[in-house]
């Protein structure tokens, strides 16, 4: 392979993790700007009703995309294991199969999503004053689903290879494109929420195309094609066995957010707008979590594939703990400056009050989630996905949603965000328990069996 990449099986563990994570952090900031620019432009040029429409419309799209993004994670795990084992033939077969999967899943999703958008939003109880904007936004974002899936699948391949830098440049180009088109479509042409969705979708397709060109040039031995050319059934089985539970887990997680969004919608468009604005701020802390978790998956997969169990023992606690410390530190900084940041998006005092409350509650507890997610990614990297899937499902459906219901039913629905720290704490405790008591995990860590 021609491209320089990070080998997680040698060298200082945390140095490699941070070098691997930094480009992902920068890339995630750019990707985060996609939705943030939408919120910023709509909040300043369209008003609170359109802002609320964007907030409620993003959830159903995320539910369906998460299944396929989980498949991309499965590809990343397999590629990282093959890199550790130095098996280039399996790398090529996995890449071919991943390309096949993108088209077989992405094209139907675009079509189904377009027609299903009104039904989904009606089930979510989208308010009448946001209806037209919400339907338009949801349908157009579904149009971009193929590009989104394709880009994230290719990003997964690159992460598995140990190359976390390339995605940063892809996103830089598409982010600039998104900002320019946002201003043109929304501010210039007055296309409202639909214009923001259209600019985001076009920018994501651009990222996908650039990623294909890059991989073909820098990693020609992988044989990545523009269109599907073959599928290896044994690799497809492995990808599905690892990626589908992760994807379904992510999808159930997002579906839970849709369920919680129904409680949010019940509080009215002002509260919805406050949550939408707050999400732009709290999403920043997820950037570090996502980057370090991706590094944890690659670290675990490469060392497991290389049978480097001594090194795996050195990193499996260190990485999640550092992720928690980084998240808490960053969260406290964001809390300190939350009001000037929130005022960039809106000057409505009622919206700002709800947004500020949401930010404080989330950011004081998100370090629980960072530790929880870091452990899950280490465990997923060696292919032990059953327990992590169960814990994620329980955290959402047995803890978060019931907590949200109880808060909404018996206390004050405008404090519904408290369901997040409750579930974060539960998930962290369950994953620490896995480290301590799982027989299979301890066999791998102690004996390498």
C-alpha positions in Angstrom: 0.0 0.0 0.0 1.4 3.4 -1.0 -0.3 5.7 1.4 1.3 6.4 4.7 -1.0 5.2 7.5 -1.0 4.8 11.3 0.0 1.3 12.5 -1.8 0.8 15.8 0.2 -2.3 16.5 3.4 -0.5 17.2 4.7 2.7 18.9 3.2 4.7 21.9 -0.5 3.8 22.2 -2.0 7.2 23.1 0.3 9.1 20.7 -1.0 6.9 17.9 -4.6 7.2 19.1 -4.4 11.0 19.2 -2.6 11.3 15.8 -5.4 9.0 14.4 -8.1 11.0 16.2 -7.1 14.5 15.4 -8.0 14.4 11.7 -11.3 12.8 12.6 -12.0 15.6 15.1 -11.3 18.2 12.4 -13.4 16.2 9.9 -16.2 15.8 12.4 -16.1 19.6 13.0 -16.6 20.1 9.3 -19.4 17.5 9.2 -21.0 19.1 12.2 -20.9 22.4 10.3 -23.3 20.8 7.8 -26.2 20.8 10.2 -25.0 23.8 12.1 -24.8 26.0 9.0 -28.4 24.8 8.2 -29.5 25.9 11.7 -27.6 29.2 11.6 -28.9 30.2 8.2 -32.5 29.1 8.8 -32.5 30.7 12.3 -31.4 34.0 10.9 -33.3 34.0 7.5 -36.4 31.9 8.1 -37.4 32.1 11.7 -38.3 29.8 14.7 -40.9 27.8 12.9 -38.5 26.6 10.2 -35.9 26.1 12.8 -38.2 23.8 14.7 -39.0 21.9 11.5 -35.3 21.2 10.9 -35.0 19.9 14.5 -37.8 17.4 14.2 -37.0 16.4 10.6 -33.4 15.2 11.1 -34.4 12.4 13.5 -36.3 10.0 11.1 -33.6 10.3 8.5 -31.0 9.4 11.1 -32.9 6.3 12.1 -32.6 4.7 8.6 -29.1 5.9 7.9 -27.8 4.5 11.1 -28.4 0.9 9.9 -26.1 1.4 6.9 -23.6 3.5 8.9 -23.3 0.5 11.2 -22.5 -1.7 8.2 -19.8 0.8 7.4 -18.4 0.3 10.9 -18.5 -3.4 10.3 -16.4 -2.9 7.2 -14.0 -0.7 9.1 -13.6 -3.4 11.8 -13.0 -6.2 9.2 -10.5 -4.0 7.3 -8.6 -3.2 10.4 -8.4 -6.9 11.3 -7.2 -7.7 7.8 -4.6 -4.9 8.0 -3.3 -6.4 11.3 -3.2 -9.8 9.7 -1.6 -8.4 6.5 -4.2 -10.2 4.3 -4.6 -8.0 1.2 -6.9 -10.5 -0.6 -9.5 -10.3 2.1 -9.2 -6.5 2.1 -10.0 -6.4 -1.7 -13.0 -8.7 -1.3 -14.3 -6.7 1.6 -14.1 -3.4 -0.4 -15.9 -4.9 -3.4 -18.6 -6.2 -1.2 -19.0 -2.9 0.6 -19.4 -1.1 -2.8 -22.2 -3.6 -3.7 -23.9 -2.9 -0.4 -23.9 0.9 -0.8 -26.0 0.7 -4.0 -28.3 -2.2 -3.1 -29.3 -0.3 0.1 -28.8 3.3 -0.7 -31.0 3.6 -3.9 -34.1 2.0 -2.3 -33.7 4.1 0.8 -33.8 7.3 -1.3 -37.0 6.2 -3.0 -38.8 4.9 0.1 -37.8 7.8 2.2 -39.3 10.3 -0.2 -42.7 8.7 0.0 -42.6 7.7 3.6 -41.6 11.2 4.9 -45.2 12.5 5.6 -46.2 9.3 7.3 -43.1 9.4 9.6 -43.6 13.1 10.5 -47.3 12.5 11.2 -46.4 9.6 13.6 -44.0 12.0 15.3 -46.7 14.5 15.9 -45.0 17.3 14.0 -46.9 20.6 14.7 -49.1 22.0 11.9 -47.0 25.3 11.8 -43.9 23.3 10.9 -45.5 20.7 8.6 -44.7 22.0 5.1 -41.0 22.8 5.9 -40.5 19.6 7.8 -41.8 17.4 4.9 -39.7 19.3 2.3 -36.6 19.0 4.5 -37.0 15.3 5.2 -37.7 14.4 1.6 -34.7 16.2 0.3 -32.3 14.8 3.0 -33.5 11.3 2.0 -32.4 12.2 -1.6 -28.9 12.6 -0.2 -29.0 9.2 1.6 -27.0 7.4 -1.1 -24.2 9.9 -1.0 -24.2 9.8 2.8 -24.0 6.0 2.9 -21.3 5.9 0.2 -19.1 8.5 1.8 -19.3 6.9 5.3 -18.6 3.5 3.9 -15.5 4.8 2.2 -14.5 6.6 5.4 -14.8 3.4 7.2 -12.5 1.6 4.8 -9.9 4.4 5.2 -10.1 4.2 9.0 -9.6 0.5 8.9 -6.5 1.1 6.8 -5.2 3.5 9.4 -5.7 6.5 7.2 -7.8 9.1 9.2 -6.5 12.2 7.4 -8.0 11.8 4.0 -11.6 12.2 5.1 -10.7 15.6 6.5 -9.9 17.0 3.1 -13.0 15.4 1.5 -15.2 17.1 4.1 -13.4 20.4 3.8 -14.4 20.7 0.1 -17.9 19.5 0.7 -18.4 21.8 3.8 -17.4 24.9 1.8 -19.8 23.7 -0.9 -22.5 23.3 1.6 -22.0 26.8 3.1 -22.0 28.5 -0.3 -25.1 26.6 -1.4 -26.9 27.2 1.9 -26.4 31.0 1.5 -27.5 30.8 -2.1 -30.5 28.6 -1.8 -31.9 29.9 1.6 -30.7 33.5 2.0 -30.5 34.3 -1.8 -33.3 32.3 -3.4 -35.6 32.0 -0.3 -36.0 28.3 -0.5 -36.4 27.9 3.3 -35.6 24.6 5.0 -35.8 22.7 1.7 -32.9 24.8 0.3 -30.7 23.9 3.3 -31.5 20.2 2.9 -30.7 20.3 -0.8 -27.3 22.0 -0.3 -26.4 19.4 2.4 -27.3 16.5 0.1 -25.3 17.8 -2.9 -22.3 18.4 -0.7 -22.5 14.8 0.7 -22.5 13.4 -2.9 -19.4 15.5 -3.6 -17.7 14.0 -0.6 -18.5 10.5 -1.8 -17.2 11.0 -5.3 -13.9 12.6 -4.0 -13.4 9.7 -1.6 -13.7 7.2 -4.4 -11.2 9.1 -6.5 -8.8 9.3 -3.6 -8.9 5.6 -2.6 -8.5 4.5 -6.2 -5.4 6.6 -6.5 -3.7 6.1 -3.1 -4.8 2.5 -2.5 -5.0 1.0 -6.0 -4.5 -2.5 -4.6 -7.9 -2.4 -3.0 -9.5 -2.1 -6.4 -12.4 0.2 -5.3 -14.8 0.8 -8.2 -17.3 3.5 -9.0 -20.1 1.0 -9.5 -20.6 -2.5 -8.0 -18.7 -5.3 -9.9 -18.8 -8.3 -7.6 -19.9 -9.5 -4.2 -18.2 -12.1 -2.0 -20.8 -13.9 -0.1 -18.5 -15.0 2.7 -17.3 -11.4 3.2 -20.9 -10.2 3.0 -21.8 -12.6 5.8 -19.0 -11.3 7.9 -19.9 -7.7 7.2 -23.5 -8.3 8.1 -22.8 -10.3 11.2 -20.6 -7.6 12.6 -22.1 -4.4 11.1 -25.9 -5.2 11.1 -26.1 -5.5 14.9 -24.2 -2.3 15.2 -26.4 -0.7 12.6 -29.6 -1.9 14.2 -28.4 -0.9 17.5 -27.6 2.6 16.2 -31.0 2.7 14.4 -32.8 1.7 17.6 -30.9 4.4 19.3 -32.0 7.0 16.8 -35.5 5.6 16.8 -35.5 6.2 20.5 -34.5 9.8 19.8 -37.5 10.0 17.5 -39.7 8.7 20.4 -38.2 11.3 22.7 -38.7 13.9 20.0 -42.4 13.2 20.2 -42.2 14.3 23.9 -40.3 17.4 22.8 -42.8 18.2 20.1 -45.6 18.1 22.7 -44.0 21.1 24.4 -44.6 23.3 21.4 -42.4 25.0 18.7 -40.5 27.3 21.0 -39.2 24.4 23.1 -38.5 22.5 19.9 -36.4 25.4 18.6 -34.5 25.6 21.9 -33.7 21.9 21.7 -32.6 22.2 18.1 -30.3 25.1 18.9 -28.9 23.4 22.0 -28.1 20.3 19.9 -25.7 22.3 17.8 -23.7 23.1 20.9 -23.9 19.7 22.7 -23.0 18.1 19.4 -19.5 19.7 19.6 -18.6 17.4 22.5 -19.6 14.4 20.5 -16.9 15.3 18.1 -14.1 14.2 20.4 -16.1 11.2 21.6 -16.6 10.0 18.0 -12.9 10.5 17.0 -11.5 8.7 20.0 -14.0 5.9 19.7 -13.0 5.4 16.0 -9.4 5.3 17.1 -10.4 2.7 19.8 -12.1 0.5 17.2 -9.1 0.6 14.9 -6.6 0.1 17.7 -8.6 -2.9 19.0 -9.2 -4.4 15.5 -5.6 -4.1 14.3 -4.1 -5.5 17.5 -6.6 -8.3 17.6 -5.9 -9.2 13.9 -2.2 -9.1 14.6 -2.7 -11.2 17.8 -1.0 -8.5 19.8 -2.8 -9.1 23.0 -0.2 -7.6 25.3 -0.7 -4.3 23.5 -4.5 -4.7 23.7 -4.2 -5.1 27.4 -2.3 -1.8 27.6 -4.9 0.3 25.8 -8.3 -1.1 26.6 -8.7 1.0 29.8 -6.5 3.9 28.9 -8.4 5.0 25.8 -12.0 5.2 27.3 -10.7 7.0 30.4 -8.8 9.6 28.4 -11.9 10.1 26.2 -14.0 10.8 29.4 -11.5 13.3 30.7 -11.3 15.2 27.3 -15.1 15.2 27.0 -15.6 16.6 30.6 -13.0 19.3 30.1 -14.4 20.4 26.8 -18.0 20.3 28.2 -17.1 22.6 31.1 -15.6 25.1 28.7 -18.7 25.0 26.5 -21.0 25.6 29.5 -19.0 28.7 30.4 -19.4 30.2 27.0 -22.8 28.8 26.1 -24.9 32.0 26.0 -22.7 33.9 23.5 -22.7 30.8 21.3 -26.4 30.2 21.5 -27.1 33.9 20.6 -25.4 33.3 17.3 -28.4 31.1 16.3 -31.3 33.0 17.8 -32.2 36.1 19.9 -35.5 34.8 21.1 -35.2 34.8 24.9 -37.7 32.0 25.5 -35.8 29.8 23.0 -32.5 30.7 24.6 -33.7 29.8 28.1 -34.7 26.3 27.0 -31.5 25.9 25.0 -29.3 27.0 27.9 -31.0 24.5 30.3 -30.5 21.7 27.8 -26.8 22.5 27.3 -26.0 22.5 31.0 -27.7 19.2 31.7 -26.1 17.4 28.8 -22.6 18.6 29.0 -22.2 18.0 32.8 -23.0 14.3 32.1 -21.6 13.5 28.7 -18.3 12.2 30.0 -20.3 9.1 31.2 -21.2 8.5 27.6 -17.6 9.0 26.4 -16.3 6.3 28.7 -19.3 4.0 27.8 -18.8 4.5 24.1 -15.0 4.1 24.3 -15.4 0.7 25.9 -18.0 -0.4 23.4 -15.7 0.5 20.5 -12.8 -1.5 22.0 -15.0 -4.5 22.5 -16.6 -4.2 19.0 -13.1 -4.0 17.5 -12.4 -7.6 18.4 -15.9 -8.7 17.1 -17.7 -9.2 20.4 -20.8 -7.3 19.5 -23.6 -9.2 21.2 -23.3 -7.7 24.7 -22.7 -4.2 23.4 -25.8 -4.4 21.3 -27.9 -5.6 24.3 -26.5 -2.9 26.6 -27.3 -0.2 24.0 -30.9 -1.4 23.6 -31.4 -1.6 27.3 -29.9 1.9 27.9 -32.3 3.4 25.4 -35.5 1.4 25.7 -35.4 0.3 29.3 -33.9 3.4 30.8 -33.9 6.6 28.6 -37.3 6.4 27.1 -39.1 5.3 30.3 -37.2 8.1 32.1 -38.4 10.6 29.5 -42.0 9.4 29.8 -41.9 9.6 33.6 -40.4 13.2 33.5 -43.0 14.3 30.9 -45.9 12.5 32.6 -45.3 13.2 36.3 -43.0 16.3 36.5 -42.2 18.9 33.9 -41.7 18.0 30.2 -39.3 20.9 29.7 -36.8 19.0 31.8 -37.0 15.9 29.6 -33.3 16.1 28.8 -32.6 14.6 32.3 -33.3 11.2 30.7 -29.9 11.5 29.0 -27.6 11.6 32.1 -29.7 8.8 33.7 -29.1 6.5 30.7 -25.5 7.5 30.2 -24.7 6.5 33.8 -26.5 3.2 33.3 -24.6 2.4 30.1 -21.2 3.2 31.6 -21.8 1.0 34.6 -22.9 -1.9 32.4 -19.8 -1.7 30.2 -17.4 -1.4 33.1 -19.1 -4.6 34.4 -18.4 -6.3 31.1 -14.7 -5.5 31.5 -14.7 -7.0 35.0 -16.9 -10.0 34.6 -17.1 -11.2 31.0 -15.4 -14.6 30.7 -14.8 -14.3 26.9 -13.3 -10.8 27.2 -11.0 -11.9 30.0 -9.9 -14.9 27.9 -8.8 -12.5 25.1 -7.1 -10.0 27.5 -5.3 -12.5 29.7 -4.6 -15.5 27.4 -5.3 -14.3 23.8 -7.5 -17.3 23.2 
